[in-house]
Amino acid sequence: MPIEIVEKEHISYLNIINAKEDHSHELQTKLDEAQRLGNEFKSKAVITFNTTIGPKRVDTTVWAVTEKYIQLKNNIHIPLKSLIDIDF
């Protein structure tokens, strides 16, 4: 079953939960690259994260990566522990 794509503006309406496994360590290189692509080239990344109603994807620009969150435009945050994958 394909993972539903959501608009970044709708993320705040979702109940984001931790992924079955914490992938934040193994995704650190991709997180850094996504932030660089967003800041230097305005390129988007496809972020897959977990919610109470199943995994969701968003195609967006990563503005910042902190110790616990990915920050998107409009002060939207996705917890690193909810991440399933990042693609470019």
C-alpha atoms as one frame of an Amber mdcrd trajectory, in Angstrom:
protein
   0.000   0.000   0.000   1.527   3.362  -0.993   2.312   5.878   1.722  -0.004
   8.900   1.643   1.589  12.219   0.731   0.511  15.144   2.902   0.983  18.875
   2.468   3.400  20.404   4.978   0.611  22.740   6.108  -1.366  19.683   7.286
   1.420  18.189   9.412   0.296  20.137  12.486  -3.054  18.295  12.340  -1.394
  14.867  12.502  -0.477  13.002  15.669   3.178  12.217  15.024   4.561   9.229
  16.927   7.930   7.508  17.135   8.828   5.146  14.318   9.010   1.458  15.194
  12.791   1.858  15.208  14.778   5.030  15.848  16.454   5.753  12.482  17.737
   9.205  13.422  21.361   8.046  13.808  21.531   6.253  10.469  19.698   9.132
   8.751  22.050  11.810  10.121  24.015  12.123   6.849  20.776  12.423   4.859
  19.468  14.986   7.371  22.588  17.112   6.941  22.348  16.807   3.155  18.623
  17.691   3.177  19.350  20.807   5.226  22.190  21.811   2.887  20.021  21.229
  -0.195  17.235  23.302   1.343  19.398  26.209   2.424  21.815  26.435  -0.495
  19.762  25.213  -3.429  16.125  25.516  -2.249  15.778  21.833  -3.171  13.162
  19.650  -1.570  13.463  16.349   0.243  10.840  13.631   0.624  10.482  12.920
   4.335   8.652   9.803   5.508   7.517   9.859   9.133   5.187   7.914  11.412
   1.750   9.007  12.675  -1.038   7.363  14.659  -2.812   6.651  11.355   0.247
   5.204   9.623   3.307   6.521   7.776   3.018   9.789   5.835   5.302  11.547
   3.347   5.908  15.205   2.760   7.851  16.766  -0.118   9.340  19.918   1.356
  12.414  22.028   2.042  14.313  21.291   5.261  15.273  24.567   6.921  17.125
  23.241   9.946  18.011  20.065  11.801  18.261  20.268  15.579  19.127  17.634
  18.158  15.509  16.417  18.256  13.631  17.858  15.255  13.623  18.677  11.571
  12.386  22.236  11.107  10.345  23.097   8.031   8.896  26.374   6.782   6.213
  28.059   8.941   7.788  26.738  12.154   6.684  23.147  11.490   8.715  20.523
  13.365   8.944  16.768  12.831  10.595  14.759  15.636  13.696  12.849  14.507
  12.456   9.738  16.316   9.397   9.644  14.043  11.471   9.523  10.831  11.315
   6.451   8.651  13.289   7.690   5.636  14.527  10.729   3.728  14.965  10.848
  -0.029  16.000  13.489  -2.572
